[in-house]
Amino acid sequence: MSTVDDLLARSNRLGADPRNTNYAGGNTSAKGTGTDPVTGAEVELLWVKGSGGDLGTLTEKGLAALQLDRVRALRGAYRGLDHEDEMVAALDFCRFGPGGAAPSIDTFLHGLVDAPHVDHLHPDAGIAIATAAGGAALTERIFGEKVLWVPWRRPGIQLGIDIADLKDAHPDAVGVIHGGHGITAWGATSAEAEANSLWIIRTAQEFLDAHGTAAPFGAPRRGFAALPEQERRVRAAALAPSIRGLASHDAPTVGHFSDADAVLEFLASEKAPALAALGTSCPDHFLRTKVTPLLLDLPADASIEDSIARLRELHEAYRDDYSAYYARHADAGSPPMRGADPAIVLVPGVGMFSFGKDKQTARVAGEFYLNAINVMRGAESVSSYAPIPESEKFRIEYWALEEAKLQRMPEPRSHATRVALVTGAASGIGRAIATRLAAEGACVVIADLDLDKSRAAAAELGSSDVAIGVQVDVTDAAAIARAVDAAVLAFGGLDLVVNNAGISLSKPLLETTERDWDLQHDIMAKGSFLVSKAAARVLIEQGLGGDIVYIASKNSVFAGPNNIAYSATKADQAHQVRLLAVELGEHGVRVNGVNPDGVVRGSGIFASGWGANRAATYGIPEEKLGEFYAQRTILRREVLPETVANAVAVLTGPELSHTTGLHVPVDAGVAAAFLR
């Protein structure tokens, strides 16, 4: 295998095990040779995981390639700590060839340490030693001279120099513990570096297991124990909209919920309030979790109303505390405060709510706080948890380099941070709508009567960070409540609902039975009412506004033959739009409708018999129905599921933020259906 292949294989193995490092945490490197394409000379190269990549999924595109002699020459150009940040820009002048990832701040460490292969990782066991009071003495006790202690220092060229000098002075050492941060290991070969990394992690964990106290978090708090699973999930769903509203005070967020055993155990313990207040320590942790979480200080059996009221009080206090933290440490050169809302909200007996700019970010924030809990447990088991000082956390959080990285992020898509629930979304128009909303950045809940189909449709959109599939019968209020609960537990809340579920029965008046009438109205009129009612509770509680869209029909205003039950219920849906637009407007909720003409291609309704009936009514072959509908329109164009999806995307996007109570015709022009 080549040097790069070896590096990627090692990185993927290390990154695949959460005991070694967290998502997107840590970096690895290898040194080798390559040919300069200009001179043909052989040059020494450094390949290192670039900024923002993940070890577990790292590919060659995620590596930065640099000329090693130029990286090492930066030590001579370094003007001291006051000028440390200027060295990062110099890394661009060390790069070898075009492309590749941007070099991270840890590139200095990898380049300056005199070893062919270097790993920098954030294992819970290693950080536990790194954040324990007396960490230096513990490191010596556990590892002797094989692993050295490096006091906390912000990542950069000086840290690289410190570790390089330590290694040179201790040739038998295989790695270091970074105070408050993580570990670094090295080796003459890729296999040796990996073995040394794993040995440090394993040895640290074995020490914690052998010497740690049985109850590192102290005694359980009476009344704060984990509720039974079903009860805590119900409470989580009831609390989630309010919590998301609080976490989105400054900027909209997506949420994630976890009731992992380790979280529940921590929240039930007597030390939880004090430890939570100390905050996280590893930069990778607090950059995603914020410095401290918001911890509800009520017992697990407190009422939902009392819990929400107290969370609101605590949220105000949290915002004041965060603003004071910023004021204590900011100077004239600090970036503006980015927002004072918590990223982690902890509810005893229930679990952890985490928030971010998208579902993956929210989920990873929760995973990082779980890492922090594990770190606290380890540190408290053999000593006491002593994270890096608050001032140092601020220097990382509001680092000019961190701000520059944030500024390089692409602009969010039109529906980023929005959670959409679409009924009847496993096929046809609903599926096209779900696909379009996901493409615009929304998290999507595919709700359909057929669970297997809804899950399959969700899987085609991506991972569960993008979409989930749920089963729902829209005539059943309890089933709808379960679907809405699934949405808020998966993504933190709900912003956008599309009433699309429906069926069609094409019969003349005298052949339309009471059952036909009731079935049409139960699914579309009553179903839309029930879905809108359940969604409105969440939208109002969140306080973030939102959208409800009805997929009605041109038949809501157009009188066609042999269509009494279908057209009447579509007219019902159309008027629900107007009624709810008026009622929900005070909460910032927009309610609009889309009136398509017959969507034949890809339609489950047309495939289930409606198409044959309509074709018979018009006296044409069924396969010509789409063409027939197109030819009777002003534009002579066939309406497709994607055409309807386009209208939904525009109606719920930022461009029509001041529009409510509108019905948008998507019928290629049917004069008889013009709105008057």
N, C-alpha and C positions, 0 to 999 in steps of 0.2 A: 504493500500500500504506500501511497505517496504521503508526504508530511501532512498535507492538507486533509487527505482522507483519514489518516490516523487521528488528527485533531477533531474532525467532525464526529467520528465514531465515538471518541472518548467523551466529547461534549454531550452527545445525545444520550449516552449511558448515564453520565452524571446527572444530567438534567431531567431524566425520566423518573428519578427517585426523589420524592419531596423531602426525604430525610437529608439529602445532600444540599439542595438549594431550592428556592422558591421560584415561581414562574417569573421569567425575565430577569432573574437575579443571578449575580455572579458572572464571571467571564473566564475564558480559557485561552491559552495561546501556545504557539509552537514557533520555533526558529528553524530556518533551513536556508537553502540556496535556490536562486533562480537566475535566469539569463536576462540581462539588460537588453531589450529589443533594439536599442540604438547602437550600443557599443559591442554587443555580443559578449561582453564580459560577464563572469559569474559574480552575483552580488548576494550578500547575506540579507535575508528577509525575515520579517516578523509578521505572522498571521495571528490576529486576535479578534475575538468576538466583538462586533461593533456595537455602537450605542443602540439601546432599545431592543436588542434581540433576545431570544429565549434559547437556552442551552439545549433543552429537550427537543426542539424542532429546528435547530440551527442547520443552515445549508451554506454552501460556499458564498452565496450572495450576501450572507449575513456577516462575513468576515471583512475586516479591514486589513489590507496588505500594506506594509511600510518597509522602507529601507532601514535596516537595523543600525547601520553606522550613523545615520542621520538622527534617529531617535536617541541614541546614546550621546550624540554630540550636543543634544539639548541641555544636558547637565552643565556643560561649560557656558551655555548662553543664559542660564538661569540666574536672575538677579536677586533672588531671595523671596521670603514669604510674602512680602508686600506686593510682589509682582508675579505671584504664582499663576494667577488666572491667565495672564498673557501667553503662557506657554501652550495653552490648549490650541490656540490658533496656529501655533507653529507646527502642530502635528500635521496639518494639511500640506505642509511643505516637505513632509517625510513620506508621503504616500507613494506607493509604487504602482504606476499605471492608473488608468481611469476606472471608474466604477467601484463596486464594493461598498461596504457600509461605512458610515462616518466613524472615526476612531472615538472611543469613549474616554472618560477621564481616567480610567484605570489602565489605559495604554502605557502610561509611564512605568507603572509597577511591572508590567509584563516585559517591557523593553529593557529596563535597567537591571532587573534581577538576572544575574549571570547563571542562567539555567536554560537548557533547550526547550523545556516544557514547564508551563506554570499554570496553576489553577487558583482562582480566587472564588470562594463559595460562601454561601450564607446558610449553613446548616443550623438547625435549632440547637443541637447539642453544643456546637462550637460557640454560637452566640450566647448561650447560657453561661459558659465560662467567661466569655468576653465581657458580659454585663454583670458578673457577680462581684460584689465587694471583695477586694483582695484577689482580683483575677490574676495578677502577675504571680502571686505565690501559688495559687491553684494550678496555673499553667506549669510551673516548675515541678510541683508535686506530681502532677499527672504524667507529664511528658519528659521530665528531666531536661537534658540539653538538646533533645531531638526537635523540640518545638519551642520557639522563643516568643516572648511577649513584646508586643509593640503597643505603646500607649495610644489612646485615641488621637487620631489626626484626620482631618478632612481629606478625602481622596484628592490626589493630585501628584505633581512631580516630587514634592517634598516627601510624601509618604513612600513613593517609589525609591527615593534615595535612601531613606531610613531603612527600608527592608533590604535593599541591595547591600548596604553597608553591614547590616547585621549578618546576612548570609555569608559575606566575605570573611567576617570575623569569627564565624562559627561554621566551619566547613562540614561538620557532621550533622548539622540541622537539616530537617526535611520540610520545615514550614514554620509559620508564625500564627499566633492568635492576635487579631487586631482588637484592641480594647474597644468595647462598645459596638463592634461591627461584624466581624466574621473571621474567616481563616484564609490563609494562602499556603499552598504547598507547591513543590517543584520536583523535578526529576530529570535524569539524563536521557530517559526515553519517555514516550507517551505513556506506556504501561506503568513505568515507575512513578510518574507524576500522579496518575490515577490511583495507584496503590497507596501512595503516601496520603493523598487526599482522603481516601476511604479509611485509612488507618487512623488518621487524626479524628475523623468524625466518629468512628466506631469506639475508639479509646475514650473519647469524651463522654459518649453515651454510656459506656460500661462503667465509667467512674460515677456518673450521676445515678445509675441504677444501683450500684453497690453501696454508695455512701450517702445517697439522698434520704431525707426524712420521708416518712410515710404520708404526711399531710402537709406538703409545702405551702398550701394556701390557707392553712389553719382549719379551724372547726367549721362545720356547715352552719350557715345562718338559718335560724328557725323561720320557716315561712317562705324561704327563698329557693327551695328545692325545685327541681324540674317537674313541671306538670306532666301528666300522661300525654303520650304523643298526640292523640287526636285532639285533646283539649288545647294543647299549646299551638297546634296548627290552626285551630279555629280562632284562638286569640291573636295569633300572628296575622291572620287575614283581616281581622277586625281592626287591628292597630296599624297595619301597613299603610293605608292611604294617609292617615294623619302624620305618621312618621315621615313618609316621603314628602309631604307638603312642607314639613319643617326643614328637611334636608335640602329642599329645593328653593329655599327663601331667596338666595342670591342668584342661583342659576339652576335650570332644570336638570334633574338627574334620573338615572335608572337605578333600580334597587335589586338587591339579592338578599335572600333569607337563609340562615343556617341555624339548625338546632343540633349541631354536632355535640357529642357527649362532652368533649373537652370544654366547649363553650359553656354548656349548662353547669358543669362542675365548677368552673371558675366563678360564674355568676352567683352560685349558691354559697360561696366561701366567705369567711369573715375578712379576708385580706383583699377581696376584690375591689372595694372602693379606693383603698390607698394605692394599690398597684395600678389600677386604671388611671388614677390621677398622675402617676409618675410618667405615663406615656410610653411609647415604644422607643427603641434605641437605634437599631440598625437603620441607616438611611433608606434602604430599599423598603423598609416597613413604613416609616412615618411619612415618606413622600406619597404613599398611597392611602394610608389610614388617617392622616393628619396626626398631629402630635399626641392628642388624647382623644378618647371616645366620649360620647355622652352616655352616662349610665343612669338608668331609672333607679331611684332609691325607694321604690315601693315593693312590698312582698308580692309573690307570684299570684296570690288570690285577690289582689286589688281589682276593683271593678274596671271595666273598660273606660267608663267615663272619668273615673278618678285618675287612671293611668294617663289618659290623653291630656287631661288638665295639668297634671304634674309634668308631663313631657314638654308641654308648651312653656311652663315656667322654667324648666331646666334649659330649654333651648335658648331662651332669652339670656339666661345666665351664661351659657356656653358662648354665645355670640359676644357678650360683654368681655368675658375672660379672654377669648381669642383676640379681640381688638386690643385689649390691654397687652397681651403677649406681643403683638405686632408693634405696638407703640414702644414697648420696653427696649426692643432690639433694632428697630428700623433706623436707618440713617438717610442722609440726603440721596445716596445712590441706590437705595433699596427699591425693588420693583413695587408697584402698588399692591395693596392687600388683595388677595385673589378671592376672598369670600370667607365668611366666618361661620359657616354651617358645618356640622359634624359630618364626617364620612362614615363613621361607625356609631351605631346606636345599639346599646345593650339593654335587654329587657329580662330581668331575672325570671326564671321559670319557663321562659318562652324561647329566647335565643338572641341571635345577632342579626341586625339589619345593616347592610353595607351599601354604599352609594358611589356612583361614578358617572362619567359622561356617556357610557354605554354599558351593556350588560357584562361584557367581559371585564371591564375596568371595575365594576361594582363587585363582581364575583371574586376577582383577584384581590381587591381590597379586603374582603372578608377572609380570604385564605391567608393573607399577610397578617391579619390580626390574630388568626388562629396560631400562626407561627409565633407571634409575640407572646401569646398565652403560654405556649410550650417553652419559650425562652424564660419567661418569668417563673414557671414551675421549676425548671432546672436550676436557675440561679437561686431561688428561694430554698431549694432542697439541700444545697450545700453551703449556702452563705446567705446573702440578701441581694435582692435585685437593685442594681445601681446603674441606671441608664446614663447616657452622655448628658451633659448639662443642657438646659433649655436654650441657652445662648448658641450652643453649637448646632442644635436642631434648627434654629432660625437661620444660621449661616448656610445650612444645606437647603432648607425649604425655600428661602428667598435668595439663593445664590444666583448671580447674574448668568452663570452657565446653565442653570436649571431653567431660568426664565427664557433664555435664548432657545433652549430645546422646546419649550412649550410654544414659543412663537413660531417655530418651524412646523408645527402640526398643521395638517390640512384643514381647511374650513369645513365645519360640520355640514352634513347633507341636510336637506330641507326638513326631514322628519326625525333627525337624530334626537335621542332622549324620549321619543314618544312611544307609548305602548298601545298597540292596536288590537282589538278583538273583532274578528270578522266571522259572521255566522254563515253557514252553508259554504264554507271556504275550501272544501276538499276538491272541488271541481268547478268548471265553468267560470262565471263572472267572479264569484267569491275567491277562487284560487288566483285569478288574474289580479284582483285587488290586493290580496295578501302579498303576492309576488312583487307588485309595484311598490307597495309601502315598505317592504323589506329592502328593496333596492334603494329607496330614499332614506334608509337609515333607521326605520322603525323596528322595534321588537314586535313580533306578531304572534297572536294566539289564533291558531286555526281551529275554529269550532264547527263541528259537523256531527250529524247523527251517527255516522259511521266512524268509530274511533280509529280503526286500522287505517282508513283512508286519510283521516285528519293527521295522524302521526306520519304517514308516508309523505303527505304534502309538506308538512313542516320540515321533515328531514331533507327534502329537496331544496329548501331555502337555506339550509346550513345547520349549524349545531344548535343546541338548546340556548346558546347565547343570542341567537337570532329569532328562533321560532319554536313553539311547542304546539302539539296537537291535543285537543280535548274533545270529549264527547258531550254533546248537548242536544236535548230535545227542547226546542224553543217554546213548546206549549206547556212545559213543566217549569214552574217557578223555582222549585228546589234544584233542578238540574242546571238552570241558568245561574243560580247563586253559586253552585259548585264550580262552574266554569269561570265566573268572575273571581272567585277565591283563588282558583288556580292561576289566573292572570296576575293577581297582586302578589301571590307568593313567589311566582317565577320572576317577575320584573319590578316588583315594588308597588305597582299601582296600575292605573289605566288612564289613557288620554283620549282615545279615539275608538269609537264603536261603529261598525258598519252592519246595519240590518239588511242582510242579503238573503237569508234562508227563505225558501219558498217552493211551492209546487204550482202547477197549472192544470186545470181541468177545462177543456174546451167543449162546452155543451150549450145548446139552446135552452131557453127558459123552461120549456115544458119537460125537458129531459134532465134538468138539474135537480138533484134530490136535496133534502135537508142535510143529509150527511155530506154531500158535495159542498154545500154552502158553509157548513160548520168547519169542515176540514180546511177549506181555503182561508177562512177567517181566523181559525185557531192558529194556523202556522204563520200567517203573514200579518194580520192586524193585531191579534192578541199576542203573538210571538214578539213582534216588534215592540209593542207596549211593555211586555215583561222584561225584555232585554234592556230597553231604554231606562226603565225604572231601576233595575238592578245596577246598571252602569252609572246612573245619575247619583246614586248614593255615594259611590266612590269619587266621582268627579267633584261633587260638592264638598265632601270631607277633605279632599286633597287641597282644594282652594287654588288649583292651578289652571282653571278653565278646562277646555277640551272640545271635542267634536263628536256629534252623533250624525251619522249619514244614513239615510234610507234609500235603498235601491228600489224605487217605485217603478213606474212604467209610463210610457206615453199613453197607455190605456187608462191611466188615472184621469185623463181629460178627454181622450178620444173614445167615441162610441162605436165599437166594432160589433159585428154579428157573432152570435153563439158564444158569448163570453161573459155572462152576467156575474157569476161568482168571482172570477178572477179580477175583472175590471172593477167591481165594487170594492173588493178588499184593497186593491191598489189605490183607489180613491181615498179609502180610510187611511192608509199609510201616508198619502200625500198631505192629508189634513193634520195628521199627527205632527208632521214636520212644522207646520205653522204654529200649532198649539204649543209644542215644546220649545220652539224658538222664543216665543214670548215668555214662557214660564222659567226657562233656564238661563235666559240672557243675563239676569242679575248675578249669576255665578260665573259669568265669562264663558259659558258653554254655548257653542254655535251648533245649530241644528239645520241641516240642509238635505236636499234630496237630489237624486239623479233619475231622469226619466228616459230609459233606453227604449228603442224600438226592438223588435224581435232579434235576439242574439241567438243565432242558430248554431254556428260553428262552436264546438266545445261546450255546448250547453247541456247540463244534465236534465233540465226540464224538457227541452225539445227531444232529447234522446229517449225520454221515458213515455212518449206517446203524444205529448202536446204537439210536436212537429207534424206527426201524421194527421192529427185532427185538424190543425190549421191548414195543412196542404189540401185536405179533403174539402174544407170550407171554401177555399179559393179555387178548387178544381185544377190543381197542378201536382206534378210528381213531388214527393217529399224531398228528393235530392235537389230540387230546384227552388226550395223555399227561401234560402238565403238570398239567392239571385232575385227572386220575386220581390222580397222586401226591399232590396236595394233599388230596384227599378221604380218602385212607387215613391221613392223619396226625391226631394229636390236636388240633392247632391249626387244621387245615383251611386251611393256607396253603402257597402254592407257594414253593419255594426258588429264589432267583435268584442269578446270579453275584455281585451286590452284597451279598447276604446272607452269602455265604461271605467276601467281602472284609472285611466288618465284623468278623467273628470274627478274621481274621488281624490286623487293625489293633489290636484289643483285646489279643490274645495277645502281640503284640510291642511294645505300648505300656508306659508307666510304671506303669499301674495293676496289672499282673500281673507285676511285676518279680521276684517270689519264686515264680513258678509254672513248673514244668518237669515233663515226663513226662505231661502232661494231653492227653486227647482231648476236644475240644468237639463235641458233636453239633449239627449245623446241619441238622436234618431236619424241623422243625416238629412233632416228637414222633412217633417210631416206637417203640412200646413194646417190640417185639421186638429193637430195637437199643439198648435202654438198657444202659449200661455197669454191670457188676456187679463 
